[in-house]
Amino acid sequence: MEGRVQLASLGSPLSVPRREVSRKSKADGGAPRLSEGARSLAWRLSGRKCRFRGFILLLTFFIYTCYHMSRKPISVVKSRLHQNCSELIKPINDSHSLNDTTWCDWAPFDKNNYKELLGAVDNAFLVAYAIGMFISGIFGERLPLRYYLSAGMLLSGLFTSLFGLGYFWNIHMLWYFVLIQICNGLVQTTGWPSVVTCVGNWFGKGKRGLIMGIWNSHTSVGNILGSLIAGIWVNEQWGLSFVVPGIITAAMGVITFLFLIEYPEDVDCTPPQHHTSDGLEENQHNPEDLGSGPYTNKESSLETPARCSKEPSAQPAAISFLGALRIPGVVEFSLCLLFAKLVSYTFLYWLPLYIFNVAHFNAKQAGDLSTLFDVGGIMGGIMAGLISDYTNGRATTCCIMLILAAPMMFLYNFIGQSGIINSIVMLIICGALVNGPYALITTAVSADLGTHQSLKGNAKALSTVTAIIDGTGSIGAALGPLLAGLISPTGWNNVFYMLISADILACLLLCRLVYKEILAWKSSLGRDRGYKEI
């Protein structure tokens, strides 16, 4: 029987006939080398893997764009639920009395405590999201991601639509909106651990910060789309501001069920290596050097039959919650994200109302202007990923951006509303500096820690680590809007002082990791200097 060589480095069940293998010179030790035909085949298989990677990156981008799009309408509609009715013309068929100054408001948000009630609606979602996130990662490791994500998106679309249907059903009970938000918060936890795990399954560590920085712009893109869609109907039938994003999210859930590919092995592609080992990763990804790969040791390796990449093997056990906490860096980044997300989500939920009250734009204009914060967030996420890849300093990158964010928020509050140009520029800069660290921690850092060397290749930890980090951050996301609702009646200045304090605390929590990165850079520079002297 003719011997065959498997293209093991490409993870394909395809094998190459022995006649395709040429010998190196004796000076090279007689190691086998693939012929031009086999090399061309290897490149084709590599191109096939790249196409699948691009497809997964695009699909997961749209998936989480829909998740965030369905969260954003509440921040735009807030200014419609309670507004200054004296500036509006009362309809002819209106049944309210002439002295009623709240005829245009939506009960129960027509009282003086409307900010506290709106804060309660926000926190119903955010507290449920924070609690559910810790549980979601555990389920995400044990259930098929395709089913888990699809079900989550369908339910998320349903509950988002039900909130908007309260307008058409003329519902004025606070408990209805709170209950819908609790349910929506729980089902939305299916999204983040699942998409990060799916992307982590397909991409190794190389340039992870840049790739995930670009990919993580789905958060800001979703916020922008949610604001724009909600703005279309906010001044008329505000219920459609929720129903339309809900329908789009549910439709994306169906697409996810039909097309999501969880693992490279499912389509006979090689899983990525998350850590190099004696240069093997480079060899395995370079078809030119396949001869120096796994079959260079003995002649008998050429006679080994081809094996499928999906060959049954012992599956690693899912990591425990406490085991994930012991991974170096998880606790520090989780606590840092708590305060970083507190700042980001306060802007997410209260920025349109702040612009509406302080700059005196109407509800649609305030919602549209608030999208500039998310435009800055896209730039900040990409910039943070690029810098952290180049410097190999995730913590240092986050710390520097957090330090710069504090004075910029102070300046935005005092001079940001003095002119439209100032407002645009300051919103973009603040968005970049606030959302940059948040984006980096929830993507590249989570994926790095979920595939940490201490796990010895157990990729099962990725979903749990992602859930712990984002779940801790979600506690801050719940606290931020709650505190903003309680503090804003005393003045918006106090809200910004609270945000600046949280930003500084986030920075301080990374000091130990920043110190370790600086020591690593010094050690690396010392080795480089030693090599030059030799």
Salt bridges, closest charged atoms under 4 A:
GLU2 OE2 - ARG19 NH1 3.06
GLU36 OE2 - ARG39 NH1 2.52
ASP94 OD2 - HIS96 ND1 2.98
ASP105 OD2 - HIS82 ND1 3.51
ASP110 OD1 - LYS111 NZ 3.15
ASP122 OD2 - LYS78 NZ 2.43
GLU141 OE1 - ARG142 NH1 3.51
ASP266 OD1 - LYS310 NZ 3.90
GLU288 OE1 - ARG33 NH2 3.81
GLU288 OE1 - ARG39 NE 3.52
GLU299 OE2 - ARG18 NH2 2.55
GLU299 OE1 - ARG23 NH2 2.63
GLU303 OE2 - ARG18 NH1 2.42
GLU311 OE1 - ARG307 NH1 3.92
GLU332 OE2 - ARG512 NH2 2.26
ASP368 OD2 - LYS364 NZ 2.94
ASP389 OD1 - ARG394 NH1 3.02
ASP448 OD1 - ARG208 NH1 2.73
ASP448 OD2 - ARG394 NE 2.82
ASP470 OD1 - LYS341 NZ 2.71
